[in-house]
Amino acid sequence: NSEFLQFSKDVLGIVSLNNPTTLQVKTQYDDFENITSTIESLFKSERGSIITNEIADLDARRDTAITGINTFIQALTYHFDEPTRKNAELLTKQLGNYGSGIAKENYQSETAIITSILNDWTTKTDLAAAITALNLTNWKTELENANSEFNTKYLARTQELGAASL
């Protein structure tokens, strides 16, 4: 569509430079110019979404949360208190199951990984106990909220873009 639109505008430009009246195509030129203007207005319809910036902000928020949690846990693996160190090692191992660089994953993959991590932290008693023992409950809540809000906005944008293409 963009190539056809540009071609049409180029044809109009060339004909305009050579004077449509002199070329005896003024009526055709005007008709083609009207059609091209209509096509251009349709082509230039809003393609972006105002939700996109919100999604980027929410993704940065959850990236900060998962990175902060991981960094904090990593630091605690060097703690002098053995139970603290063991809990940190348990959580480090569990996070390691999801690979390194969770925050660098694409939107859908990161959402699924974080959802799975949070599910583990809630349903697996040893992990839930480690979260509590290391005082990570507020971090967990922040990650849950950021991931949930991200997913809600992402789905809203997907629905909006889908409706716009109909």
Disulfide bonds with the S-S distance in Angstrom:
none
